[in-house]
Amino acid sequence: MKFLLDTNFIILYLKGDVGAVSFLKMNSESAFFLNSISQAELFYGAFKSKKVKHNLDSIQKFFSYFPSYSFDERCSQQFGVFKTELEKSGTPVGILDIQIASIAKVNDCVVVTRNLKEFSRMSGLDVIGF
């Protein structure tokens, strides 16, 4: 199984959250992937923090362990599908979460997140909590 790690999973893992740490350990035989949107969010968080160097070092070390999917043209098309469906149903989801979901869908990944409410609104997307 391929898992795409959402931003909140990575943040919680880096903070030592028991659920996030356990999830990685329990699924060690699976493939884990990062995504360019979560990476951008984490860089933003590091640069606006009071411990810029420490946080940059932490995220870059974490990034070095996993391959990453980028938001490409296929993802852009999937984004259009998700965004249209969400608008029609009147259930908005944040733009960055739709981009992450699009990356997961196009690359046949399950999104790992605590934000089940938002991600579960996108049809055909596989999501798992931790």
C-alpha positions as CSV (number, residue, x, y, z in Angstrom):
1,M,0.0,0.0,0.0
2,K,1.2,3.5,-0.8
3,F,0.6,6.2,1.8
4,L,0.8,10.0,1.2
5,L,1.5,11.9,4.3
6,D,-0.6,15.0,5.0
7,T,0.9,18.1,6.5
8,N,-0.7,17.6,9.9
9,F,0.7,14.0,10.1
10,I,4.2,15.3,9.5
11,I,3.9,18.1,12.0
12,L,2.6,15.7,14.7
13,Y,5.2,13.1,13.9
14,L,8.0,15.7,14.3
15,K,6.5,16.7,17.6
16,G,6.6,13.1,18.8
17,D,2.9,12.4,18.6
18,V,2.4,8.8,19.7
19,G,-0.3,8.1,17.1
20,A,1.8,9.3,14.2
21,V,5.0,7.6,15.4
22,S,3.1,4.3,15.9
23,F,1.5,4.6,12.5
24,L,4.8,4.7,10.7
25,K,6.2,1.8,12.8
26,M,3.1,-0.4,12.4
27,N,3.1,0.1,8.6
28,S,6.8,-0.1,8.1
29,E,6.4,-2.5,5.1
30,S,4.3,0.1,3.3
31,A,5.6,2.8,1.0
32,F,5.4,6.4,2.4
33,F,5.4,9.5,0.2
34,L,5.6,13.2,0.8
35,N,4.1,15.8,-1.5
36,S,5.2,19.2,-2.7
37,I,2.2,21.0,-1.1
38,S,2.9,19.7,2.4
39,Q,6.6,20.4,1.9
40,A,5.7,24.0,1.0
41,E,3.5,24.3,4.1
42,L,6.2,23.0,6.3
43,F,8.8,25.4,4.9
44,Y,6.4,28.3,5.4
45,G,5.9,27.2,9.0
46,A,9.6,26.8,9.6
47,F,10.4,30.3,8.2
48,K,7.8,32.0,10.3
49,S,8.7,30.2,13.5
50,K,11.0,31.5,16.3
51,K,13.4,28.5,15.8
52,V,13.9,28.8,12.0
53,K,17.2,26.9,11.8
54,H,16.1,24.1,14.1
55,N,12.8,23.7,12.3
56,L,14.4,23.7,8.9
57,D,16.9,21.1,9.9
58,S,14.1,18.9,11.3
59,I,11.9,19.0,8.2
60,Q,14.8,18.6,5.8
61,K,16.0,15.6,7.7
62,F,12.4,14.1,7.6
63,F,12.1,14.9,3.9
64,S,15.4,13.0,3.2
65,Y,13.7,9.7,4.3
66,F,10.9,9.7,1.8
67,P,10.3,10.3,-1.9
68,S,7.9,13.1,-2.8
69,Y,5.2,13.6,-5.5
70,S,4.8,17.0,-7.1
71,F,1.6,18.7,-8.2
72,D,1.8,18.2,-11.9
73,E,-0.6,18.5,-14.9
74,R,-2.4,15.3,-14.0
75,C,-3.0,16.6,-10.5
76,S,-4.2,19.9,-11.9
77,Q,-6.9,18.0,-13.8
78,Q,-7.9,16.0,-10.8
79,F,-8.0,19.3,-8.8
80,G,-10.5,20.6,-11.3
81,V,-12.7,17.5,-10.8
82,F,-12.6,17.6,-7.0
83,K,-13.1,21.4,-6.8
84,T,-16.1,21.3,-9.1
85,E,-17.7,18.4,-7.2
86,L,-17.2,20.2,-3.9
87,E,-18.7,23.4,-5.1
88,K,-21.7,21.6,-6.6
89,S,-22.3,19.8,-3.3
90,G,-21.8,23.0,-1.2
91,T,-19.1,21.4,0.9
92,P,-16.0,23.5,0.6
93,V,-12.5,22.3,1.3
94,G,-9.3,24.3,1.5
95,I,-7.3,24.7,-1.7
96,L,-4.2,23.1,-0.3
97,D,-6.1,20.0,0.9
98,I,-7.6,19.7,-2.5
99,Q,-4.2,19.8,-4.1
100,I,-2.8,17.2,-1.6
101,A,-5.9,15.0,-2.4
102,S,-5.3,15.4,-6.1
103,I,-1.7,14.2,-5.8
104,A,-2.8,11.2,-3.7
105,K,-5.6,10.3,-6.2
106,V,-3.4,10.5,-9.3
107,N,-0.7,8.5,-7.7
108,D,-3.0,5.8,-6.2
109,C,-2.1,6.7,-2.6
110,V,-4.1,6.7,0.6
111,V,-3.9,10.0,2.4
112,V,-2.7,9.7,6.1
113,T,-4.3,12.6,8.1
114,R,-6.1,13.6,11.2
115,N,-8.2,15.9,9.0
116,L,-10.7,13.2,8.0
117,K,-13.6,15.7,7.8
118,E,-12.1,17.6,4.9
119,F,-10.5,14.8,2.9
120,S,-13.5,12.4,3.2
121,R,-15.5,15.0,1.2
122,M,-13.6,14.1,-2.0
123,S,-15.2,11.3,-3.9
124,G,-13.1,8.3,-4.6
125,L,-10.2,9.4,-2.4
126,D,-8.8,6.8,0.0
127,V,-8.2,8.3,3.5
128,I,-7.0,6.9,6.7
129,G,-6.7,8.4,10.2
130,F,-4.0,7.6,12.7
